[in-house]
Amino acid sequence: MSEHKKSSSKSTSKSNSKLNDELKDELHVKTNGKPNVIFFGIDSLRRDHMSSYGYPKQTTPHLDRIASQGVLFEQHFSPSIPTTPAYAAMLTGMDVFGTDVVALRHVGPLGEHVRTMAEVLADEGYNTTCIGFTGNPSARGFHTYLDYESWQPDETGRAPKAQSLNNVAIPELERLAADDKPFFLFMRHMDPHSPYLPPAPYERMFYGKDEKDPANQSMEPVYAFKPFADFLQSWIPEGVTDQEYVSAQYDGAVAYMDACIQTLFAKLEALGVEEETLVVITSDHGETLYEHDCYFDHHGLYDCTLVVPLILKFPGKLPAGVRVPNVSLIQDIMPTVLELLGIESGISFDGRNLLDAVQGKDQARSEFYLTECTWMRKHGWRTPEWKLIRALEPDFHFKPETELYNLIQDPEEKVNLAEQEPEVVKLLEQRMFNYIARREQETKRTNPIYTNLNWHGKDVSFTSSQDAYDALYIGSSKQAKSLQEKKKRKKRVGQQ
C-alpha cells in the first residue's frame, strides 16, 4: 500500500464518536486513497443465534468484538428468500421488483438493467475478487473468481468450511493488499448452511447430552419428512434421536466460523490496511432449525428465516459501539457502502442509505413486503405487530393458504389467527396489494413472484400439497448443492 494512500486515509480519520455531516461531505470529495472493502456474505446466519445480538451462547465472540468497533443494526431483515434473490438485492441495492429475481432457481443472468457492486467498484478502479460465489447471477462483474470446498466433509466426516475458505482467502488478501489499487473482496461463508458439520471441538461445544438416547423421539418427524429425509440422513450421524444435537451443530458451525474469521482480521491488521478498510458482515437469510416443521433449512416466511445480521466497521469513518434500532433491509447495503466510499453511481436504488439511521435522523421503516420461492411460492406483509403470509399454490408442508401472526403476543409465530382476525387479514392484504401495484407501476415490470411459475424446475403446477410433497425431493448433499448453483465454468481469473 502506498504512503500516499496511508496519509490520505489518516487525513480523513476523526476521533469523534459520531458520523457528522462534515465527515460525510469529506467522504464525497475524497478522490485519492480510496478505501478497501471486505464483505462477509455469511450464508444462513440468523442474527438471533449470535451473541452480539443477545444469544446467551457465546457463538460469535470475535464478530462481537468487530461489532463493538463499529455499527450493529439490530433489526436487519432479508425480506425475499432464499439465496438467489437475497444476494441479488444485497449486491445491487434493488428489491425483487428491481432485480426481477425472486426464485432460488432463477433462470438466466441478472438483467442488464441493474449494476452489481462489483461492476460499480471495478469502474472506480478497484481490484475485485469473489470467493465461493461463482455461478450466482449477482456475482457478475468480478475480476477474479476463486472457490473452495464448502459442502462436502473431509476424511474425518466433518466439514472445515471456514478454514478451507481461509486457505484461499489469505493468499488472495495478501495479493490484493500488495497492489496499489484499492480492493473489494467478497467472501461467501457457508458454515451455517447445512450440512452442519463443524470439526472438533465445536461439534460438542454446545451439547453435552446423549444424542442417541432411545427415549428421545424428537427426530422422528424429521426423518419422516420424505422431501428432506434422505438429505438430512446423509450427514446427520446415524442413530441421532435428539433434535437439540443437530441444532447444537448449527451453533457449533457458527462458532467455528467465527474463530476462523478472526484469522482474516489478524491478517488484515498484519498487512497494515485495517484502518483503511470498510468491513461489511451480513447474511443472505436466516435458518429454520426445528421450528415450523421446516427442519434444518431456510424456507418459510417466518422470522427465523428473515432475521439476519448487519455489522459495519470503518475506522474513523463510522462510530464505534453504536447499535441502530431501526428496521433495515438487505437492499440498503449497497447504497450505504457506496455512500461511505464517496462514490456517486447515479443509480436510483430501491434500498436506503443507512448513514442517517446511524445518526438517528432517518424516518423509521415500519412495514415491508415478503417473498419466498424456495420449496414454496408465497408472499406476505410484515408490520411491527402483524405478519401475513399468503400461499400462491399448495405447499409441501400442508399449511393453510393464509397465515396471520401477532408478532407482539406470539413472537415465535405459533398461533395462526387468520380465521379469528379476518379484518386484519383484509387490511394487510390491501396494503400488500397496493404496494405491489405501486412497484409494478414504478418499474414497468410484473411482480416476479407471479411470473416464476416453474420456480421448482418440475414443469408442473401443484394442485395439492400432496403433489408438492411427492415432487419436491432432496437427495444427497451433492444434489442439494446443484439445486442452488449453476455449473461452474473452468475459468476463474478474469471471469466475466
C-alpha positions in Angstrom: 0.0 0.0 0.0 1.5 3.4 -1.0 2.5 6.0 1.5 0.2 8.5 -0.2 -2.7 6.2 0.3 -1.9 5.8 4.0 -1.5 9.5 4.6 -4.7 10.3 2.7 -6.6 7.7 4.8 -5.3 9.3 8.0 -6.2 12.8 7.0 -9.9 11.7 6.8 -9.9 10.0 10.2 -11.9 11.6 13.0 -11.7 10.8 16.7 -15.3 11.8 17.5 -17.8 9.1 18.3 -20.3 10.1 15.7 -20.5 10.4 12.0 -21.3 14.0 11.3 -22.3 15.9 8.2 -18.8 17.4 7.7 -17.4 13.9 7.6 -20.0 12.8 5.0 -19.0 15.7 2.8 -15.3 14.9 3.2 -16.0 11.3 2.0 -17.7 12.7 -1.1 -14.9 15.0 -2.2 -12.1 12.4 -1.4 -10.6 11.3 -4.7 -7.3 9.6 -3.7 -6.5 6.8 -1.3 -9.8 5.0 -1.9 -10.8 2.6 1.0 -10.8 -1.1 0.6 -13.9 -3.2 1.1 -14.1 -6.6 2.7 -17.5 -8.1 2.5 -18.6 -11.2 4.5 -21.7 -12.7 3.0 -22.4 -15.5 5.5 -25.0 -17.9 4.2 -27.8 -19.0 6.5 -26.7 -17.0 9.6 -29.7 -15.9 11.7 -28.9 -12.9 13.9 -30.7 -14.3 17.0 -28.0 -17.0 17.2 -25.2 -14.5 17.5 -24.0 -13.5 21.0 -23.7 -9.9 19.8 -27.4 -9.9 19.2 -28.2 -11.2 22.6 -28.0 -15.0 22.1 -27.0 -16.5 25.5 -24.5 -18.9 24.0 -21.1 -17.4 23.1 -21.2 -18.3 19.4 -19.6 -15.2 17.9 -17.1 -13.6 20.3 -14.8 -12.4 17.5 -17.6 -10.9 15.5 -18.9 -9.4 18.7 -15.6 -7.5 19.0 -15.9 -6.2 15.5 -19.4 -5.1 16.3 -18.1 -3.2 19.3 -15.7 -1.3 17.0 -18.4 -0.4 14.5 -22.2 -0.2 14.0 -24.6 -3.0 14.5 -28.1 -2.9 13.0 -30.5 -4.5 15.5 -33.4 -5.1 13.2 -32.0 -6.1 9.8 -34.1 -8.3 7.6 -33.8 -10.3 4.4 -37.4 -10.0 3.0 -37.0 -12.1 -0.1 -35.7 -15.6 0.4 -33.7 -17.7 -0.4 -30.1 -17.3 -1.5 -30.5 -16.1 -5.1 -32.9 -13.2 -4.6 -31.3 -12.2 -1.3 -27.8 -11.8 -2.8 -29.3 -10.1 -5.8 -30.8 -7.4 -3.5 -27.7 -7.3 -1.4 -25.3 -6.7 -4.3 -27.5 -4.4 -6.4 -29.4 -2.3 -3.9 -32.7 -3.3 -5.5 -35.7 -5.2 -4.3 -37.3 -8.1 -6.3 -39.2 -5.7 -8.5 -35.9 -4.0 -9.3 -33.9 -7.2 -10.0 -36.7 -9.5 -11.3 -35.0 -12.2 -9.2 -37.3 -14.0 -6.8 -36.6 -17.7 -7.1 -33.8 -20.0 -5.9 -33.5 -21.5 -9.4 -33.5 -18.2 -11.2 -33.4 -18.8 -15.0 -30.9 -16.7 -17.0 -28.4 -14.0 -15.9 -29.1 -10.9 -13.8 -30.8 -8.4 -16.0 -28.7 -5.7 -17.7 -31.0 -3.0 -16.2 -29.1 -3.4 -12.9 -25.5 -2.9 -11.9 -23.8 -5.0 -9.3 -21.5 -3.7 -6.6 -18.6 -5.5 -8.3 -19.3 -3.7 -11.6 -19.6 -0.3 -9.9 -16.4 -0.7 -7.9 -14.4 -2.1 -10.9 -15.4 1.1 -12.8 -13.9 3.1 -9.9 -10.6 1.4 -10.2 -11.0 -1.4 -7.6 -9.5 -4.8 -7.9 -12.4 -7.2 -7.2 -12.3 -10.8 -6.1 -15.2 -13.1 -5.3 -14.6 -16.3 -3.2 -17.2 -19.1 -3.1 -19.9 -17.5 -5.1 -19.1 -18.5 -8.7 -22.2 -19.0 -10.9 -24.7 -17.0 -8.9 -26.4 -14.3 -11.1 -25.5 -11.5 -8.8 -21.8 -12.5 -8.8 -21.5 -10.7 -12.1 -18.5 -8.3 -12.7 -15.7 -9.6 -10.5 -12.2 -9.7 -11.9 -11.2 -12.8 -10.1 -13.3 -15.8 -9.0 -12.0 -18.4 -6.5 -13.7 -21.4 -5.0 -13.3 -23.7 -2.0 -14.9 -26.9 -0.7 -18.0 -25.5 1.1 -20.3 -28.6 1.2 -18.6 -32.0 1.5 -17.0 -33.4 4.6 -13.3 -34.4 4.7 -11.8 -37.7 5.7 -12.8 -37.1 9.3 -16.5 -36.9 8.4 -16.5 -33.2 9.4 -16.5 -30.1 7.1 -14.0 -27.4 7.9 -15.6 -25.0 5.6 -14.2 -21.7 7.0 -10.7 -23.0 7.1 -11.0 -24.1 3.5 -12.1 -20.6 2.7 -9.2 -19.1 4.6 -6.7 -21.3 2.7 -7.9 -19.5 -0.4 -8.6 -16.1 1.1 -5.4 -15.4 2.9 -3.1 -15.5 -0.1 -5.6 -13.6 -2.1 -5.8 -10.9 0.6 -2.0 -10.6 0.5 -2.1 -10.2 -3.3 -4.8 -7.6 -3.2 -3.1 -5.6 -0.4 0.2 -5.6 -2.2 -1.3 -3.8 -5.2 -1.6 0.0 -5.4 -5.3 -0.3 -6.3 -8.0 -0.4 -3.7 -9.7 -3.8 -3.4 -13.2 -5.3 -3.0 -13.0 -8.8 -1.5 -16.3 -10.6 -1.3 -16.4 -13.9 0.6 -19.3 -16.3 0.9 -19.0 -18.3 4.1 -21.1 -21.5 4.2 -20.6 -22.9 7.7 -24.1 -22.1 9.0 -25.6 -23.7 5.9 -26.5 -27.4 6.1 -24.8 -29.8 6.3 -23.8 -28.6 9.8 -20.5 -30.5 10.3 -18.2 -28.3 12.4 -14.9 -30.0 13.3 -13.8 -30.9 16.9 -14.2 -29.4 19.4 -17.0 -27.3 18.0 -19.3 -30.3 17.4 -19.8 -30.7 21.1 -19.3 -27.1 22.3 -23.0 -26.5 22.9 -24.2 -30.1 23.6 -23.4 -32.3 26.5 -26.2 -34.9 26.5 -26.6 -38.3 24.8 -27.7 -37.5 21.2 -28.6 -41.2 20.7 -30.9 -41.6 23.7 -33.5 -44.1 22.7 -36.1 -42.4 24.9 -35.8 -39.2 22.9 -38.1 -39.2 19.9 -37.7 -35.6 18.7 -36.0 -36.6 15.4 -38.8 -38.9 14.3 -40.8 -36.2 12.4 -37.6 -35.0 10.8 -36.8 -38.5 9.4 -40.5 -38.9 8.5 -40.5 -35.8 6.2 -40.0 -37.5 2.8 -38.7 -34.5 0.8 -35.8 -33.9 3.1 -35.3 -37.2 4.9 -32.5 -38.7 2.6 -30.6 -35.4 2.5 -30.7 -35.0 6.3 -29.8 -38.6 7.0 -26.8 -38.3 4.6 -25.0 -36.0 7.0 -26.7 -36.4 10.4 -24.8 -39.2 12.2 -26.6 -42.5 12.2 -28.7 -43.1 15.3 -29.2 -39.5 16.4 -32.6 -39.1 18.2 -32.3 -35.7 19.7 -33.0 -32.6 17.6 -31.2 -30.4 20.1 -27.9 -32.2 19.0 -28.5 -31.1 15.3 -29.4 -27.6 16.4 -26.2 -27.5 18.5 -24.2 -28.4 15.4 -25.6 -25.2 13.8 -24.3 -23.2 16.8 -21.0 -25.0 16.7 -20.6 -24.3 13.0 -21.2 -20.6 13.7 -18.7 -20.6 16.5 -16.1 -22.4 14.3 -16.6 -19.9 11.5 -16.3 -17.0 13.9 -12.9 -18.4 15.1 -11.7 -18.8 11.5 -12.9 -15.3 10.6 -10.6 -13.9 13.3 -7.6 -15.2 11.3 -8.7 -12.9 8.4 -8.9 -9.9 10.7 -5.5 -10.7 12.1 -4.1 -10.8 8.6 -5.8 -7.6 7.7 -4.1 -5.9 10.7 -0.7 -7.5 9.9 -0.9 -6.2 6.3 -1.4 -2.7 7.7 -4.6 -2.0 5.9 -7.2 -2.4 8.7 -7.6 1.4 9.2 -8.4 2.0 5.6 -10.8 -0.9 5.1 -14.6 -0.9 5.3 -15.8 -4.2 6.7 -19.4 -5.5 6.0 -20.7 -8.5 7.8 -24.2 -9.8 6.8 -26.2 -12.8 5.6 -28.5 -13.7 2.8 -31.2 -15.3 5.0 -31.6 -17.0 8.4 -32.3 -20.6 9.1 -35.2 -22.8 10.4 -33.8 -25.3 12.8 -36.7 -27.3 14.4 -39.3 -24.5 14.0 -42.4 -24.6 11.9 -41.8 -28.1 10.5 -39.2 -26.6 8.2 -36.4 -28.8 9.5 -32.8 -27.6 9.2 -33.3 -25.5 6.1 -34.3 -21.9 5.1 -37.8 -21.8 3.8 -41.0 -20.4 5.3 -41.6 -16.7 5.7 -41.2 -16.9 9.5 -38.9 -14.5 11.3 -36.2 -17.2 12.0 -35.6 -17.2 8.2 -35.8 -13.4 7.7 -33.6 -12.2 10.6 -30.0 -11.6 9.6 -27.1 -9.5 10.9 -25.6 -6.3 9.6 -22.4 -5.0 11.1 -20.3 -2.2 9.5 -16.9 -1.3 10.7 -14.9 1.6 9.1 -12.3 3.1 11.5 -12.5 6.9 11.7 -15.5 7.0 9.4 -18.2 5.2 11.4 -18.6 5.4 15.2 -17.7 2.5 17.5 -20.2 0.6 19.5 -23.4 2.1 18.0 -26.5 -0.1 17.8 -29.2 1.1 15.4 -32.7 0.1 16.5 -34.5 0.9 13.2 -35.6 -1.7 10.7 -33.2 -2.1 7.8 -33.4 -4.3 4.7 -30.8 -6.2 2.7 -31.2 -3.9 -0.3 -30.0 -1.0 1.9 -26.4 -2.3 2.0 -25.2 -1.3 -1.5 -26.3 2.4 -1.3 -24.8 2.6 2.2 -21.5 1.1 1.1 -21.2 3.5 -1.9 -22.0 6.5 0.3 -19.3 5.5 2.8 -16.8 5.1 -0.1 -17.8 8.5 -1.5 -18.9 7.0 -4.9 -21.7 8.7 -6.9 -23.0 5.8 -9.0 -26.0 7.6 -10.5 -28.2 4.6 -9.6 -31.7 5.2 -8.2 -31.6 2.5 -5.6 -34.7 0.8 -4.1 -32.7 0.5 -0.8 -31.9 3.3 1.6 -28.6 4.8 2.6 -28.4 3.9 6.3 -26.0 6.6 7.4 -28.9 8.8 8.6 -30.1 5.9 10.7 -26.6 5.7 12.3 -27.1 9.3 13.4 -30.7 8.6 14.5 -32.0 11.0 11.9 -33.9 8.8 9.4 -37.6 8.1 9.3 -38.2 4.6 10.6 -39.4 1.9 8.2 -42.5 0.3 9.7 -43.6 -2.4 7.2 -42.4 -4.3 4.2 -43.2 -6.9 1.5 -42.0 -10.5 1.8 -41.5 -13.2 -0.9 -40.4 -16.8 -0.9 -39.7 -19.0 -3.8 -37.7 -21.9 -2.5 -39.8 -25.0 -1.8 -43.0 -23.0 -1.5 -44.2 -19.9 -3.5 -45.6 -17.4 -1.1 -45.6 -13.7 -0.3 -46.6 -11.6 2.6 -46.6 -8.4 4.6 -44.8 -7.6 7.9 -45.6 -4.8 10.3 -44.2 -4.3 13.8 -47.3 -6.1 15.1 -48.5 -8.4 12.4 -47.2 -10.9 9.9 -49.4 -12.0 6.9 -48.3 -15.0 4.8 -50.3 -15.9 1.6 -49.6 -19.1 -0.3 -49.7 -18.8 -4.1 -50.1 -22.5 -4.6 -50.3 -25.6 -2.3 -47.1 -26.2 -0.3 -45.5 -29.4 0.8 -46.0 -28.8 4.5 -49.8 -28.9 4.1 -50.0 -25.4 5.6 -53.1 -23.3 5.1 -53.3 -20.8 2.3 -53.4 -17.8 4.7 -51.4 -17.4 7.9 -51.6 -14.4 10.3 -49.4 -14.0 13.4 -49.4 -11.3 16.1 -45.6 -10.7 16.5 -46.0 -8.9 19.8 -48.1 -11.5 21.6 -46.7 -14.5 19.6 -43.1 -13.7 18.5 -42.4 -17.3 17.7 -45.4 -17.4 15.3 -47.0 -20.5 16.6 -50.7 -19.4 16.6 -52.3 -18.7 13.3 -55.0 -16.1 13.8 -56.2 -15.8 10.2 -59.7 -17.2 10.9 -60.1 -15.2 14.1 -59.0 -11.9 12.7 -60.4 -11.6 9.1 -60.4 -7.8 9.2 -56.7 -7.7 10.0 -56.1 -10.1 7.1 -58.1 -7.9 4.8 -56.3 -4.8 5.9 -52.8 -6.3 5.5 -53.7 -7.8 2.1 -54.9 -4.4 0.9 -51.6 -2.8 2.0 -49.6 -5.6 0.3 -51.6 -5.4 -3.0 -51.3 -1.6 -3.0 -47.6 -1.9 -2.6 -47.3 -4.4 -5.4 -49.3 -2.2 -7.7 -47.2 0.8 -7.0 -43.9 -1.1 -7.5 -45.2 -2.6 -10.7 -46.1 0.8 -12.0 -42.7 2.3 -10.9 -40.6 -0.5 -12.6 -42.9 -1.2 -15.5 -42.5 -4.9 -14.8 -44.8 -7.5 -13.4 -44.1 -8.8 -9.9 -41.7 -11.7 -10.4 -43.4 -13.8 -7.8 -46.3 -14.0 -10.3 -44.2 -14.9 -13.4 -41.8 -17.5 -11.9 -44.2 -20.4 -12.4 -41.6 -23.0 -12.9 -39.6 -22.0 -9.9 -39.2 -25.6 -8.8 -37.9 -26.9 -12.1 -40.5 -29.6 -12.3 -42.5 -28.1 -15.2 -45.8 -28.8 -13.4 -48.3 -26.9 -11.4 -49.1 -28.3 -8.0 -52.8 -28.8 -7.4 -52.5 -30.1 -3.9 -50.0 -30.2 -1.0 -49.6 -33.9 -1.7 -48.5 -33.2 -5.2 -45.8 -30.8 -3.9 -44.8 -33.2 -1.1 -44.3 -36.1 -3.6 -42.4 -33.9 -6.2 -40.0 -31.9 -4.1 -37.2 -34.1 -3.0 -33.6 -33.5 -2.0 -31.2 -36.5 -2.1 -27.6 -36.2 -1.2 -25.7 -33.0 -0.2 -24.2 -33.0 -3.7 -27.7 -32.9 -5.2 -28.6 -30.1 -2.7 -25.6 -28.1 -3.8 -26.5 -28.5 -7.5 -30.0 -27.1 -6.9 -28.7 -23.7 -6.0 -25.5 -23.4 -8.0 -25.2 -23.3 -11.8 -22.5 -25.4 -13.3 -19.2 -23.7 -12.7 -17.1 -22.7 -15.6 -13.5 -23.6 -15.6 -12.3 -20.1 -15.9 -11.6 -18.5 -12.5 -9.4 -15.5 -13.0 -10.8 -12.7 -15.2 -14.1 -14.4 -15.5 -16.9 -12.2 -16.6 
